[in-house]
Amino acid sequence: MDKNTVLNYKEIYRSALLDDVVPFWQNRALDWEYGGYLHCFDRRGDLFDTDKSVWTQGRMVWMFSRLYNVIEKRQEWLDAAKLGYDFINQYCFDDNMHMYFRVTREGKPLRIRRYWFSEAFAIMGFAEYAKAANDRKAIQKSKELYNHVLSYFNTPGYFPPKINPETRKTKSHSTYMILLSISQAMREIDDDPLYSRTIDLCMNELLEYFVKKDEKVLLETVGPSGERLDRPEGRCINPGHSIESAWFLMEEAIFRKDNVLMEKAIEIMEWSLEKGWDGEFGGLYYFVDVEGKPPLQLEWDMKLAWPHNEAVYALLLAYCYTKDEKYAKWFEKIHKYAFDHFSDREYGEWFGYLHRDGTVVIDAKGTDWKSPYHLMRALLNVYLLLAQMEQGDRLF
């Protein structure tokens, strides 16, 4: 990429972030009456449901805190972050400190699930808010919640499993990737060596058990010792998840100045792009069977926005490290598909879900599952990395 290309992309990502996505949510989501964030908006940005996803509360605390920390110290962003931070602490935990999945607008509990992803996003939100507000209490709350997650992680059977482990034992990629990510977030606010030990554990699991070099894949599900399961779940890859894990590993490589780890992470990203890209219609498939057999997921061939969000940042990291133009070309291909198909130029923000041919499945801008998190994080990360490239700074 020459300097003019870098500057052009930098303005595209800056504008998408600060002129489109952030205002869309900041002008609608803040619930000053009951606290927290509303998030179920239709294409025009009109509210169609007032229940609150607890995932989204944590993600948006992170979003506003991160903007405050790395873009500009606007009081309105810090106030917005505190709105969600306070709501989570007041309404989103049960008596055992397990977090709900969904609450009413007022904060009354509706649904709780048998895993700890609500906690994961709250930890990331709390950690980023602690930096923004210079709040020691928020650091302590982050640590307490992180330790709860570790106890869940380290206690088999703490939550009822989906699959009877006496019949079939499995391990899930998503468990290790999210624990890796929250440990990286905690390491930024606390010097406990526990975080680095946990990161080491997660990286070892991912690289030793889920990565299959002979097939050039990072699998979603394996046996307890990394066994390749000859079943649909054992043949499944989620290109978006694999690419997201890849850039988590890339950022760890930057932190450690570890060239070997960086090269392994780039390799995972490249495999995932090659297997996930739809050569006929463009875009990344949601799920892929590594042997080309029928996937069980009915939505396997849909194109979701978030994998493309993960891919542009991972590719730019790979290009910055290698200066290999093939990654610049991949970046342009994914960037073009994403902005051409997901970006809503009429009403703002992005569509989240497309059919294989690129037509819109559902035009809602926010649901229990779709929030500004992946999109805003990618726009912000790419913008900041392009600014670093503009200055000629190296990754490490």
N, C-alpha and C positions, 0 to 999 in steps of 0.2 A: 504494500500500500504506500503510495506517495503521500506527501504532506497534505495536499489538497483533498485527497480522498479521506484521510483521517479527519480533517477539519469538517468536511461535509457530513460524514457520519456522526461526528460529535454533535453537530447542531441538530441533526435529525433526532438523535436519542435525547438530547437535552429538551427539545421542544415536546417530544412525545411524553416525556416524564412530567415536566413542569407546566406545560401549557394544556395538556390533555388529561392524563391519568390521575395525577394528584388532585387537580381541581375538581374532576368528576366526583371523587370520593370525599374530598374535604367539604364540598358544598352540600353533600347529601347525607353522609353516613353518621355524622356526629350527633348523638342523641343527648342533647343537653337537658332533656326532661328526666330521663330515667338512667342516664349513664351508658357508657359503652357505645357500640356502633351498630347501626342498622346496615343491612348489606344486601337485601333481596330487592334488586332494582331491575326493571325491564329495560328494553332497548333505549327508550327515551330518558331513562333515569327516574322513572316513577316507582314508588315503593309498592310492592305487591305482597309482602309478608313482613311482619314485625318481629317474629321469633329471631333469636340470635344464636348463631353458631359460635361455640366457644373457641373452636379453631380460629375463626376469623377475628375474634377479639384479640387473641394473642398476636396474630399476624399483623394486625393494624397498629397495635402498640409498637411493634417492631418497626413498622413502616414509618410512622410519624417520628419516632425516636431517631431512626436512622437518618431521615431527612435533616433533622435538627443537628445531628452529629457530624454529617459529612458534606451537606450542601450549604446550609445557612442557619444560624441560631435564631430562628424566628420563634417568638413567644407563642404564636398561634399553633405551631407544630408541637411544641412542648406541652401546651395546654391540651391539645388533642390526644397526645400520648397518655397524659395523666388521666384523662377521661376513661380510657379503656383499662388502664392499670388499676384504678380504683374499683371499677365495675367487676373486674375479674376477682379481685381480692374479696369483695363483698358478697358476690353471688355465685361464683362458678365452681366452688368446692363442696363436696359432701362432708359428712362428719368424720370420714376417714382420710380426708385430704385427697381423695380421688376426684378428678375434675369431670364435670358434666360435658356432654357432647353438644347439647342444645338447651337453652333456657328461653323463657318468655321475654318479651321486651322489658318487663319490670324486673326480671332476674329470677323468676320462679323456675325450679328445675323441671325439665321435660324428659330428658333422655340422657342416659349414661351408657358408655360402651366399654367393651372388655379389652381395651388397650390404652396406651398412655400418650397418644399423639396430641391430645388437647394440652397435656402437660408440656410436651416438647415445644409447641409453639408459644406457650406462656413463658417458658424458660427463656427462649430467644427474645421475646418481647420484654421481659423483665430485665434481662441483662443489658439490652440496648437502652432501655429507659434509665437504668441505674447510671449509665455513662452520661446520658443527656442531663439528668436531674442532679447528678452527683449525690445520689441518695444511697446511704449506707444500708438503710432498711430494705431497699429494693435488692441490693446485693445479697443480703441475708435471706430474703424470701426466695431469690433465685437458687441459692445454695440448698435451702431446705427442699425445694421442689425437685432439684436435680438429684438429691439423695433419695427422695421418694422414687423417682424414675429408676435409679440404680437398684433399689430394693425390688421393684417390680421385675426388672430385667434379670436379676440374679436369683429370683425365687420361682422355679418352675411350678406352674399350676396356680400362681397367685390369681390370675384371671382364668376363667374357663376357656380352654382352647377351642378353636373352630373344628379342628380335626382331632379325633381321639389319639393321643400319643402312644397308647398301648397297641394300637393297630398300625399306625404309620407316623413316624417321627420326621419332622421337617424343620428347616430353618428358613427364615425370610430375609431377603436382601434389605427390605425397607427398614427393618429393625436396626440393623447395623449402620445404615447410611444416616438415619435420623439421629442416632446416638452419637455418631461421629460429629455431626453438625452442631448439636447442642453442646458437646464437649468443647468444640472450637470456640463457640460463643462464650462459654463460661471461662475459658482460659484468658479471655480478654479483660475480665473484671476481677479475677481472683487468681492467686499464685499457687493454689493447691496442686501438687504433682499428680493428684488423682485424675485430672483431666487429660494430661498427656498419656498416662497409663491406659486410660479408657480409649483414647484415640488410637494408640498402638494396637490394642485388642481388636477394635473395629476394623482397622486397616488390614490386620493379619487375616481376619475372617473373610473380608471381601476379596483380598488378593489370593488367598490360599484355597478358599472353598467355593466361592461363587464365580470367580474368573476361571474359564476353561480355555486355555490358550490354543488347544488343538482345534476347537470349534470357533474361536475368536468371538466369545460371548461373555457377558456377565449375566448369569442367570438370576431369575427372581426367587426361585425356590430350589433348595437342595436338601439332601439327607443330612443327618446330624454330623457326619464327618465329611461333608461335601460331596456325597454320592450324587451322581447324575441320575435322576429319577426318570424312568422311561414311561412317563405319563404326560398329559397336556400341561399340568402345572410345572413339571420338571423340564419341559422343553421351552417354557415361556420366557421371553425377554420383553421388557418394557423399555424401549429406547430412551424415553424421557428420563426414567429413573436412572438408567445406566449412565447417561450423559451428566445428570445432576451429580451422581456419585463421583464421576470422573473429575468434575471441576472442584468438588470438595477435596479430592486427593491432590489436585493441582495446587490449590491454595495451601494445603499442608506442605507440599513440596517447596513452595515459595517460602513459607515460614521456616522450614528446616534447611533451606538451600540444598535440596536433595535432587540431583539431576536424574538419578535412577528412578525415583518415585515419580517425578514429572513425566518421564518417558513412558512409564507403565500407564499412567493416567491418560495420557494423550492416545495411547494405543487403544484403551477401552473406549474412549470417545469415538475414535475412528471406526472401530468395529461396529459400534452402535449406530452410527450414521449410515454406514454401508448397508447394514441389515434392515434398518428402519425406514430408509428413504423409498418412497413410492415412485418408481421410474416412469409410470404412466401418467399420473395426475399431479405428481409433486407432493411435497409435505411428508411428515413423519407419521408412520402408523402408530397407533396406540399400543398394540401388542403384536408380537411376531412369534410364530413357532419356528424354532431354529432348524427343524427338519422339513419345513414347508407343509406340515400336516395341519388339519383344521384347528384353529384356536377355539377354546371353549367360550371365550368372551364374545358376546354378540356385537360389541362395539369395537372389535379388534381393528377394523380398517378406518375408523374415524380419525380425524385430524383434530387434536386438541391444541390449544394455544400454548399451554405451559411447557411441553417438551421443546417447542421452538424457542421459547424464552430461554430455557436452559442451554440450548445449543449455541445461540449466538454468543453468549458469554464464554462458554467453554472453547469455542473455536477461536475467539479473539485472544484468549489466554494462550492457546496452542500456537497461534501465529506470532504473538509477541515473543514467545520463548524460542521458537524454531526459525522464524522469518521465512518459513516455507510457504510459497504462494498457493499451494494446494489448499491450505487452511483459509487463506484469504478468499479463494474462490468458493469454498464451502460456506464461509461466512456470508458472502454476497448472495448465494443461492438461498440459504435459510432466511436471511434478512428479507429478501425480495418476496419470498413466499409468505412470510409472516405479515409483513406490512400490506401486501396486496390482498390477502384473504381475511385476516383477523381484525385489522384496524377498521373501525367504523367511522368513516370520514363525515357522516351526516350527523350522528348524535354523540360521538366521542367514545372513548374507551375502546375495548376490543371485544369481539365475539369470542366465546370460549370453546365452541364445539361445532365442527364442520363434518359433513358427509365426506366420503372418500374423494368425491369430485370437487370439493371445495365449496359447496353450497352450505348455507347455514342450517344447522339442526335446530338450535334454540338460540334466540337472540337476547336472552337475559344477560345483563352485565354483572349481576351478582346473585349467588345462590349459597346454599350451605357449603358447596365445594369450590365455587369460583369466587375469589376475592382478588384484590389488587396485588397480592403477595408476589407470585411468580413473575408477573408482568412488571410490576414496579421494581422489584429487585433486579431483574435483568436489565431494564432500561437504565437504572442507576449504576449498576456494575459496569455495563458497557460504556456509558458516558464517562465514568471515572477512569476507566482503563484507556479510553481514547485520549483523555486529557493527559494521562501519563505518557502515552505514545507521542503526543504532540511535543512534550518536553524532552523527548528522547531518553526517558528513564527506562532502565532495564528492570525485569521482574526480580532478579537476584543475580 
